[in-house]
Amino acid sequence: MLDVHPPHNPTHTWRDFFIHIATIVIGLLIAIGLEQLVERIHHSNQAREAQESLHRESFANRALVQHDFATIDEAHRLIRLNMASIVAAMAAPGQATYHLSP
């Protein structure tokens, strides 16, 4: 919150009035500039933290995807094995019992 204080002495001339207004304007511009600087630093820190978080998450996701691919490859291998068992059972019905993998 910015507080603007009245002058200690009454202004008697236009020159005093404009000096007082210029002082207030310069002070407000400095305050706004400093506030914007603080906000920029804050946003820069937030962006850096978000980037680091996304980087960590991408590495975690890479490990999960590799695990999922391994699981899919194993499931594909079992499906091919079961398909071969079913084809063999259909080719020679009643000769042998076949066990399907889960």
MMTF fields as JSON, N, C-alpha, C and O atoms, coordinates in Angstrom:
{
  "mmtfVersion": "1.0.0",
  "mmtfProducer": "UNKNOWN",
  "numBonds": 407,
  "numAtoms": 408,
  "numGroups": 102,
  "numChains": 1,
  "numModels": 1,
  "chainsPerModel": [1],
  "groupsPerChain": [102],
  "chainIdList": ["A"],
  "bondAtomList": [4, 2, 8, 6, 12, 10, 16, 14, 20, 18, 24, 22, 28, 26, 32, 30, 36, 34, 40, 38, 44, 42, 48, 46, 52, 50, 56, 54, 60, 58, 64, 62, 68, 66, 72, 70, 76, 74, 80, 78, 84, 82, 88, 86, 92, 90, 96, 94, 100, 98, 104, 102, 108, 106, 112, 110, 116, 114, 120, 118, 124, 122, 128, 126, 132, 130, 136, 134, 140, 138, 144, 142, 148, 146, 152, 150, 156, 154, 160, 158, 164, 162, 168, 166, 172, 170, 176, 174, 180, 178, 184, 182, 188, 186, 192, 190, 196, 194, 200, 198, 204, 202, 208, 206, 212, 210, 216, 214, 220, 218, 224, 222, 228, 226, 232, 230, 236, 234, 240, 238, 244, 242, 248, 246, 252, 250, 256, 254, 260, 258, 264, 262, 268, 266, 272, 270, 276, 274, 280, 278, 284, 282, 288, 286, 292, 290, 296, 294, 300, 298, 304, 302, 308, 306, 312, 310, 316, 314, 320, 318, 324, 322, 328, 326, 332, 330, 336, 334, 340, 338, 344, 342, 348, 346, 352, 350, 356, 354, 360, 358, 364, 362, 368, 366, 372, 370, 376, 374, 380, 378, 384, 382, 388, 386, 392, 390, 396, 394, 400, 398, 404, 402],
  "bondOrderList": [1, 1, 1, 1, 1, 1, 1, 1, 1, 1, 1, 1, 1, 1, 1, 1, 1, 1, 1, 1, 1, 1, 1, 1, 1, 1, 1, 1, 1, 1, 1, 1, 1, 1, 1, 1, 1, 1, 1, 1, 1, 1, 1, 1, 1, 1, 1, 1, 1, 1, 1, 1, 1, 1, 1, 1, 1, 1, 1, 1, 1, 1, 1, 1, 1, 1, 1, 1, 1, 1, 1, 1, 1, 1, 1, 1, 1, 1, 1, 1, 1, 1, 1, 1, 1, 1, 1, 1, 1, 1, 1, 1, 1, 1, 1, 1, 1, 1, 1, 1, 1],
  "groupList": [{"groupName": "MET", "atomNameList": ["N", "CA", "C", "O"], "elementList": ["N", "C", "C", "O"], "formalChargeList": [0, 0, 0, 0], "bondAtomList": [1, 0, 2, 1, 3, 2], "bondOrderList": [1, 1, 2], "singleLetterCode": "M", "chemCompType": "L-PEPTIDE LINKING"}, {"groupName": "LEU", "atomNameList": ["N", "CA", "C", "O"], "elementList": ["N", "C", "C", "O"], "formalChargeList": [0, 0, 0, 0], "bondAtomList": [1, 0, 2, 1, 3, 2], "bondOrderList": [1, 1, 2], "singleLetterCode": "L", "chemCompType": "L-PEPTIDE LINKING"}, {"groupName": "ASP", "atomNameList": ["N", "CA", "C", "O"], "elementList": ["N", "C", "C", "O"], "formalChargeList": [0, 0, 0, 0], "bondAtomList": [1, 0, 2, 1, 3, 2], "bondOrderList": [1, 1, 2], "singleLetterCode": "D", "chemCompType": "L-PEPTIDE LINKING"}, {"groupName": "VAL", "atomNameList": ["N", "CA", "C", "O"], "elementList": ["N", "C", "C", "O"], "formalChargeList": [0, 0, 0, 0], "bondAtomList": [1, 0, 2, 1, 3, 2], "bondOrderList": [1, 1, 2], "singleLetterCode": "V", "chemCompType": "L-PEPTIDE LINKING"}, {"groupName": "HIS", "atomNameList": ["N", "CA", "C", "O"], "elementList": ["N", "C", "C", "O"], "formalChargeList": [0, 0, 0, 0], "bondAtomList": [1, 0, 2, 1, 3, 2], "bondOrderList": [1, 1, 2], "singleLetterCode": "H", "chemCompType": "L-PEPTIDE LINKING"}, {"groupName": "PRO", "atomNameList": ["N", "CA", "C", "O"], "elementList": ["N", "C", "C", "O"], "formalChargeList": [0, 0, 0, 0], "bondAtomList": [1, 0, 2, 1, 3, 2], "bondOrderList": [1, 1, 2], "singleLetterCode": "P", "chemCompType": "L-PEPTIDE LINKING"}, {"groupName": "ASN", "atomNameList": ["N", "CA", "C", "O"], "elementList": ["N", "C", "C", "O"], "formalChargeList": [0, 0, 0, 0], "bondAtomList": [1, 0, 2, 1, 3, 2], "bondOrderList": [1, 1, 2], "singleLetterCode": "N", "chemCompType": "L-PEPTIDE LINKING"}, {"groupName": "THR", "atomNameList": ["N", "CA", "C", "O"], "elementList": ["N", "C", "C", "O"], "formalChargeList": [0, 0, 0, 0], "bondAtomList": [1, 0, 2, 1, 3, 2], "bondOrderList": [1, 1, 2], "singleLetterCode": "T", "chemCompType": "L-PEPTIDE LINKING"}, {"groupName": "TRP", "atomNameList": ["N", "CA", "C", "O"], "elementList": ["N", "C", "C", "O"], "formalChargeList": [0, 0, 0, 0], "bondAtomList": [1, 0, 2, 1, 3, 2], "bondOrderList": [1, 1, 2], "singleLetterCode": "W", "chemCompType": "L-PEPTIDE LINKING"}, {"groupName": "ARG", "atomNameList": ["N", "CA", "C", "O"], "elementList": ["N", "C", "C", "O"], "formalChargeList": [0, 0, 0, 0], "bondAtomList": [1, 0, 2, 1, 3, 2], "bondOrderList": [1, 1, 2], "singleLetterCode": "R", "chemCompType": "L-PEPTIDE LINKING"}, {"groupName": "PHE", "atomNameList": ["N", "CA", "C", "O"], "elementList": ["N", "C", "C", "O"], "formalChargeList": [0, 0, 0, 0], "bondAtomList": [1, 0, 2, 1, 3, 2], "bondOrderList": [1, 1, 2], "singleLetterCode": "F", "chemCompType": "L-PEPTIDE LINKING"}, {"groupName": "ILE", "atomNameList": ["N", "CA", "C", "O"], "elementList": ["N", "C", "C", "O"], "formalChargeList": [0, 0, 0, 0], "bondAtomList": [1, 0, 2, 1, 3, 2], "bondOrderList": [1, 1, 2], "singleLetterCode": "I", "chemCompType": "L-PEPTIDE LINKING"}, {"groupName": "ALA", "atomNameList": ["N", "CA", "C", "O"], "elementList": ["N", "C", "C", "O"], "formalChargeList": [0, 0, 0, 0], "bondAtomList": [1, 0, 2, 1, 3, 2], "bondOrderList": [1, 1, 2], "singleLetterCode": "A", "chemCompType": "L-PEPTIDE LINKING"}, {"groupName": "GLY", "atomNameList": ["N", "CA", "C", "O"], "elementList": ["N", "C", "C", "O"], "formalChargeList": [0, 0, 0, 0], "bondAtomList": [1, 0, 2, 1, 3, 2], "bondOrderList": [1, 1, 2], "singleLetterCode": "G", "chemCompType": "PEPTIDE LINKING"}, {"groupName": "GLU", "atomNameList": ["N", "CA", "C", "O"], "elementList": ["N", "C", "C", "O"], "formalChargeList": [0, 0, 0, 0], "bondAtomList": [1, 0, 2, 1, 3, 2], "bondOrderList": [1, 1, 2], "singleLetterCode": "E", "chemCompType": "L-PEPTIDE LINKING"}, {"groupName": "GLN", "atomNameList": ["N", "CA", "C", "O"], "elementList": ["N", "C", "C", "O"], "formalChargeList": [0, 0, 0, 0], "bondAtomList": [1, 0, 2, 1, 3, 2], "bondOrderList": [1, 1, 2], "singleLetterCode": "Q", "chemCompType": "L-PEPTIDE LINKING"}, {"groupName": "SER", "atomNameList": ["N", "CA", "C", "O"], "elementList": ["N", "C", "C", "O"], "formalChargeList": [0, 0, 0, 0], "bondAtomList": [1, 0, 2, 1, 3, 2], "bondOrderList": [1, 1, 2], "singleLetterCode": "S", "chemCompType": "L-PEPTIDE LINKING"}, {"groupName": "TYR", "atomNameList": ["N", "CA", "C", "O"], "elementList": ["N", "C", "C", "O"], "formalChargeList": [0, 0, 0, 0], "bondAtomList": [1, 0, 2, 1, 3, 2], "bondOrderList": [1, 1, 2], "singleLetterCode": "Y", "chemCompType": "L-PEPTIDE LINKING"}],
  "groupTypeList": [0, 1, 2, 3, 4, 5, 5, 4, 6, 5, 7, 4, 7, 8, 9, 2, 10, 10, 11, 4, 11, 12, 7, 11, 3, 11, 13, 1, 1, 11, 12, 11, 13, 1, 14, 15, 1, 3, 14, 9, 11, 4, 4, 16, 6, 15, 12, 9, 14, 12, 15, 14, 16, 1, 4, 9, 14, 16, 10, 12, 6, 9, 12, 1, 3, 15, 4, 2, 10, 12, 7, 11, 2, 14, 12, 4, 9, 1, 11, 9, 1, 6, 0, 12, 16, 11, 3, 12, 12, 0, 12, 12, 5, 13, 15, 12, 7, 17, 4, 1, 16, 5],
  "groupIdList": [1, 2, 3, 4, 5, 6, 7, 8, 9, 10, 11, 12, 13, 14, 15, 16, 17, 18, 19, 20, 21, 22, 23, 24, 25, 26, 27, 28, 29, 30, 31, 32, 33, 34, 35, 36, 37, 38, 39, 40, 41, 42, 43, 44, 45, 46, 47, 48, 49, 50, 51, 52, 53, 54, 55, 56, 57, 58, 59, 60, 61, 62, 63, 64, 65, 66, 67, 68, 69, 70, 71, 72, 73, 74, 75, 76, 77, 78, 79, 80, 81, 82, 83, 84, 85, 86, 87, 88, 89, 90, 91, 92, 93, 94, 95, 96, 97, 98, 99, 100, 101, 102],
  "secStructList": [7, 7, 7, 7, 7, 7, 7, 1, 1, 7, 7, 7, 1, 2, 2, 2, 2, 2, 2, 2, 2, 2, 2, 2, 2, 2, 2, 2, 2, 2, 2, 2, 2, 2, 2, 2, 2, 2, 2, 2, 2, 2, 2, 2, 2, 2, 2, 2, 2, 2, 2, 2, 2, 2, 2, 2, 2, 2, 2, 2, 2, 2, 2, 2, 2, 2, 2, 2, 2, 2, 2, 2, 2, 2, 2, 2, 2, 2, 2, 2, 2, 2, 2, 2, 2, 2, 2, 2, 2, 2, 2, 1, 6, 6, 6, 7, 7, 7, 7, 7, 7, 7],
  "xCoordList": [0.85, 0.0, 0.896, 1.823, 0.619, 1.409, 0.688, -0.5, 1.407, 0.838, 1.466, 2.686, 0.632, 1.105, 0.869, -0.266, 1.945, 1.849, 1.736, 2.372, 0.943, 0.859, 2.158, 2.889, 2.442, 3.689, 3.645, 2.573, 4.82, 4.903, 4.607, 4.007, 5.031, 4.796, 3.756, 3.721, 2.934, 1.979, 2.711, 3.71, 2.209, 2.826, 2.303, 1.096, 3.224, 2.836, 2.953, 2.309, 3.784, 3.975, 3.701, 3.662, 3.513, 3.317, 4.573, 4.489, 5.697, 6.961, 7.013, 7.381, 6.659, 6.633, 5.627, 5.89, 4.48, 3.444, 3.948, 3.781, 4.564, 5.05, 6.232, 6.367, 7.076, 8.168, 7.589, 8.067, 6.569, 5.921, 5.267, 5.413, 4.552, 3.914, 4.977, 4.811, 6.057, 7.133, 7.768, 8.097, 7.941, 8.502, 7.585, 8.056, 6.293, 5.33, 5.353, 5.367, 5.356, 5.359, 6.623, 6.553, 7.769, 9.035, 9.024, 9.456, 8.536, 8.454, 7.538, 7.865, 6.385, 5.469, 6.077, 5.921, 6.772, 7.42, 8.5, 8.64, 9.255, 10.283, 9.618, 10.072, 8.538, 7.85, 7.258, 7.369, 6.637, 6.054, 7.152, 6.994, 8.258, 9.375, 9.944, 10.232, 10.11, 10.617, 9.635, 10.037, 8.344, 7.339, 7.369, 7.261, 7.516, 7.601, 8.864, 8.839, 9.954, 11.193, 11.004, 11.433, 10.368, 10.117, 9.212, 9.455, 8.176, 7.275, 8.009, 7.775, 8.895, 9.645, 10.557, 10.654, 11.219, 12.076, 11.239, 11.645, 10.08, 9.195, 8.746, 8.772, 8.335, 7.898, 9.057, 8.869, 10.235, 11.402, 11.684, 11.992, 11.573, 11.767, 10.692, 10.988, 9.449, 8.371, 8.612, 8.401, 9.047, 9.309, 10.442, 10.362, 11.498, 12.617, 12.166, 12.531, 11.371, 10.873, 9.971, 10.042, 9.125, 8.251, 9.069, 8.765, 10.104, 10.959, 11.675, 11.747, 12.199, 12.866, 11.882, 12.219, 10.68, 9.659, 9.29, 9.153, 9.129, 8.823, 9.981, 9.759, 11.2, 12.373, 12.398, 12.615, 12.171, 12.124, 10.988, 11.159, 9.835, 8.683, 8.933, 8.505, 9.621, 9.891, 10.81, 10.629, 11.788, 12.65, 11.882, 12.097, 10.98, 10.148, 9.23, 9.031, 8.678, 7.797, 8.572, 8.04, 9.825, 10.638, 10.812, 10.722, 11.056, 11.204, 9.885, 9.881, 8.778, 7.47, 7.174, 6.643, 7.507, 7.258, 8.123, 7.648, 9.358, 10.22, 9.66, 9.685, 9.157, 8.538, 7.283, 7.056, 6.477, 5.263, 5.597, 4.918, 6.629, 7.024, 7.483, 7.169, 8.218, 8.652, 7.44, 7.402, 6.46, 5.248, 4.477, 3.965, 4.389, 3.682, 4.407, 3.763, 5.737, 6.501, 6.259, 6.105, 6.225, 5.975, 4.555, 4.349, 3.58, 2.203, 2.091, 1.372, 2.789, 2.778, 3.384, 2.885, 4.465, 5.103, 4.137, 4.034, 3.431, 2.487, 1.303, 0.813, 0.851, -0.255, 0.162, -0.596, 1.386, 1.868, 1.99, 1.661, 2.455, 2.578, 1.207, 1.036, 0.243, -1.112, -1.748, -2.441, -1.514, -2.055, -1.48, -2.203, -0.194, 0.424, -0.187, -0.41, -0.459, -1.076, -2.483, -2.881, -3.238, -4.604, -4.598, -5.409, -3.691, -3.594, -3.22, -3.771, -2.285, -1.891, -3.05, -3.238, -3.83, -4.971, -6.049, -6.708, -6.246, -7.257, -6.811, -7.646, -5.508, -4.984, -5.113, -5.318, -4.998, -5.077, -6.028, -5.572, -7.332, -8.282, -8.276, -8.24, -8.311, -8.425, -7.127, -7.146, -6.034, -4.793, -4.069, -3.538, -4.034, -3.281, -3.983, -4.754, -3.709, -4.248, -3.18, -1.988, -3.62, -2.696, -3.0, -4.156, -1.963, -2.127, -1.817, -0.775, -2.755, -2.541, -1.923, -2.265, -1.019, -0.374, -1.305, -2.029, -1.288, -2.162, -1.658, -2.28],
  "yCoordList": [-1.16, 0.0, 1.223, 1.327, 2.129, 3.339, 4.481, 4.714, 5.176, 6.333, 7.598, 7.696, 8.552, 9.854, 10.835, 11.025, 11.464, 12.39, 13.826, 14.192, 14.615, 16.025, 16.748, 16.331, 17.807, 18.54, 19.179, 19.488, 19.369, 19.962, 21.465, 22.02, 22.091, 23.532, 23.751, 22.997, 24.737, 25.011, 25.51, 26.222, 25.131, 25.574, 26.958, 27.2, 27.844, 29.22, 29.589, 30.533, 28.839, 29.196, 27.979, 26.842, 28.258, 27.168, 26.298, 25.08, 26.919, 26.172, 25.173, 24.02, 25.569, 24.652, 23.521, 22.363, 23.875, 22.877, 21.824, 20.627, 22.256, 21.311, 20.485, 19.318, 21.064, 20.284, 19.205, 18.071, 19.562, 18.595, 17.469, 16.295, 17.821, 16.81, 15.927, 14.709, 16.522, 15.748, 14.789, 13.655, 15.243, 14.371, 13.18, 12.048, 13.421, 12.334, 11.364, 10.149, 11.898, 11.053, 10.212, 9.016, 10.809, 10.052, 8.964, 7.839, 9.294, 8.297, 7.145, 5.985, 7.455, 6.395, 5.539, 4.318, 6.169, 5.403, 4.478, 3.343, 4.958, 4.107, 2.933, 1.795, 3.208, 2.144, 1.112, -0.091, 1.576, 0.65, -0.158, -1.359, 0.493, -0.218, -1.295, -2.399, -0.99, -1.989, -3.143, -4.302, -2.814, -3.869, -4.789, -6.008, -4.206, -5.01, -5.87, -7.002, -5.339, -6.114, -7.318, -8.423, -7.113, -8.224, -9.265, -10.464, -8.826, -9.757, -10.548, -11.744, -9.866, -10.559, -11.629, -12.732, -11.306, -12.289, -13.47, -14.624, -13.178, -14.235, -15.135, -16.36, -14.531, -15.328, -16.117, -17.24, -15.542, -16.257, -17.5, -18.567, -17.346, -18.493, -19.553, -20.748, -19.12, -20.075, -20.822, -22.033, -20.128, -20.772, -21.779, -22.868, -21.43, -22.355, -23.603, -24.718, -23.419, -24.562, -25.446, -26.672, -24.834, -25.616, -26.398, -27.554, -25.766, -26.449, -27.637, -28.714, -27.446, -28.549, -29.668, -30.846, -29.308, -30.308, -31.115, -32.336, -30.43, -31.132, -32.028, -33.112, -31.589, -32.396, -33.682, -34.771, -33.541, -34.73, -35.664, -36.883, -35.091, -35.9, -36.637, -37.78, -35.992, -36.65, -37.855, -38.876, -37.75, -38.905, -40.017, -41.194, -39.655, -40.668, -41.332, -42.546, -40.551, -41.109, -42.011, -43.012, -41.662, -42.499, -43.89, -44.889, -43.964, -45.267, -46.035, -47.245, -45.35, -46.017, -46.544, -47.645, -45.779, -46.206, -47.427, -48.355, -47.432, -48.591, -49.836, -50.926, -49.674, -50.8, -51.27, -52.472, -50.332, -50.686, -51.429, -52.398, -50.994, -51.687, -53.117, -54.046, -53.285, -54.63, -55.499, -56.674, -54.935, -55.685, -56.051, -57.164, -55.127, -55.398, -56.487, -57.37, -56.437, -57.466, -58.839, -59.824, -58.913, -60.184, -60.673, -61.864, -59.772, -60.16, -60.638, -61.596, -59.984, -60.396, -61.786, -62.603, -62.048, -63.372, -64.449, -65.52, -64.174, -65.151, -65.371, -66.493, -64.319, -64.46, -65.346, -66.213, -65.117, -65.962, -67.425, -68.334, -67.65, -69.008, -69.66, -70.824, -68.926, -69.46, -69.723, -70.725, -68.822, -69.031, -70.309, -71.071, -70.542, -71.762, -72.992, -74.001, -72.922, -74.048, -74.31, -75.463, -73.245, -73.394, -73.989, -74.862, -73.524, -74.067, -75.531, -76.33, -75.908, -77.314, -78.145, -79.275, -77.625, -78.364, -78.539, -79.578, -77.549, -77.655, -78.631, -79.276, -78.741, -79.641, -81.104, -81.97, -81.387, -82.774, -82.825, -82.914, -82.772, -82.773, -84.11, -85.178, -84.028, -85.194, -85.947, -86.931, -85.566, -86.313, -85.912, -86.774, -84.663, -84.224, -83.011, -82.339, -82.738, -81.545, -80.459, -80.72, -79.285, -78.158, -77.161, -76.929, -76.588, -75.594, -74.21, -73.989, -73.282, -71.894, -71.072, -71.232, -70.199, -69.326, -68.164, -67.664, -67.736, -66.622, -65.289, -64.256],
  "zCoordList": [0.0, 0.0, 0.0, 0.804, -0.89, -1.002, -0.285, -0.508, 0.559, 1.258, 0.711, 0.583, 0.395, -0.075, 1.053, 1.49, 1.529, 2.656, 2.146, 1.158, 2.81, 2.397, 2.728, 3.627, 2.021, 2.294, 3.684, 4.204, 4.272, 5.609, 5.57, 6.491, 4.508, 4.36, 3.268, 2.295, 3.405, 2.325, 1.083, 1.183, -0.074, -1.326, -1.664, -1.683, -1.927, -2.2, -3.666, -4.121, -4.424, -5.829, -6.692, -6.221, -7.967, -8.903, -8.98, -9.14, -8.868, -8.907, -7.768, -7.994, -6.547, -5.405, -5.639, -5.314, -6.206, -6.472, -7.457, -7.22, -8.559, -9.557, -9.044, -9.41, -8.215, -7.598, -6.699, -6.686, -5.958, -5.075, -5.888, -5.547, -6.954, -7.81, -8.467, -8.532, -8.949, -9.588, -8.597, -8.946, -7.354, -6.312, -6.074, -5.957, -6.003, -5.795, -6.973, -6.775, -8.211, -9.4, -9.458, -9.739, -9.199, -9.224, -8.151, -8.402, -6.969, -5.901, -6.271, -6.018, -6.873, -7.302, -8.404, -8.395, -9.358, -10.424, -9.875, -10.33, -8.908, -8.28, -7.571, -7.691, -6.827, -6.097, -7.054, -6.818, -8.12, -9.099, -9.785, -10.006, -10.121, -10.735, -9.832, -10.293, -8.549, -7.609, -7.437, -7.336, -7.406, -7.284, -8.503, -8.368, -9.684, -10.9, -10.919, -11.402, -10.399, -10.31, -9.399, -9.733, -8.256, -7.328, -7.982, -7.842, -8.692, -9.374, -10.461, -10.634, -11.187, -12.239, -11.645, -12.182, -10.546, -9.88, -9.397, -9.533, -8.837, -8.35, -9.504, -9.383, -10.62, -11.766, -12.37, -12.838, -12.36, -12.859, -12.009, -12.538, -10.686, -9.798, -10.021, -10.022, -10.21, -10.464, -11.77, -11.833, -12.801, -14.092, -13.974, -14.543, -13.244, -13.054, -12.302, -12.673, -11.243, -10.474, -11.333, -11.246, -12.16, -13.035, -14.056, -14.349, -14.596, -15.57, -14.927, -15.519, -13.727, -13.03, -12.709, -12.829, -12.308, -12.007, -13.246, -13.179, -14.375, -15.622, -16.051, -16.592, -15.815, -16.159, -15.329, -15.86, -14.013, -13.143, -13.552, -13.583, -13.862, -14.241, -15.555, -15.715, -16.494, -17.77, -17.579, -18.241, -16.686, -16.418, -15.725, -16.017, -14.802, -14.147, -15.175, -15.136, -16.081, -17.114, -18.065, -18.544, -18.341, -19.222, -18.616, -19.33, -17.321, -16.659, -16.705, -16.932, -16.493, -16.545, -17.945, -18.09, -18.965, -20.34, -20.68, -21.334, -20.25, -20.501, -19.813, -20.383, -18.592, -17.889, -18.627, -18.763, -19.099, -19.832, -21.124, -21.465, -21.848, -23.066, -22.76, -23.504, -21.676, -21.292, -20.961, -21.328, -20.277, -19.936, -21.194, -21.305, -22.14, -23.398, -24.183, -24.75, -24.225, -24.93, -24.313, -25.036, -22.99, -22.305, -22.594, -22.829, -22.578, -22.873, -24.326, -24.608, -25.234, -26.643, -26.804, -27.578, -26.066, -26.127, -25.616, -26.216, -24.519, -23.971, -24.912, -25.043, -25.558, -26.513, -27.684, -28.119, -28.195, -29.301, -28.855, -29.617, -27.638, -27.102, -26.969, -27.331, -26.458, -26.318, -27.674, -27.853, -28.636, -29.987, -30.598, -31.24, -30.402, -30.927, -30.267, -30.934, -28.968, -28.263, -28.78, -28.944, -29.038, -29.542, -30.945, -31.252, -31.796, -33.152, -33.105, -33.861, -32.223, -32.096, -31.572, -32.022, -30.638, -30.096, -31.152, -31.185, -32.019, -33.072, -34.161, -34.795, -34.379, -35.417, -35.002, -35.854, -33.724, -33.246, -32.057, -30.917, -32.291, -31.176, -30.433, -31.045, -29.117, -28.265, -28.034, -27.295, -28.597, -28.416, -27.15, -26.451, -26.844, -25.67, -25.089, -25.773, -23.82, -23.187, -23.251, -23.084, -23.486, -23.587, -22.491, -22.137, -21.974, -20.897, -21.463, -22.08, -21.235, -21.691, -20.577, -19.405, -20.953, -19.982, -19.626, -20.487, -18.36, -17.967, -18.489, -18.245]
}
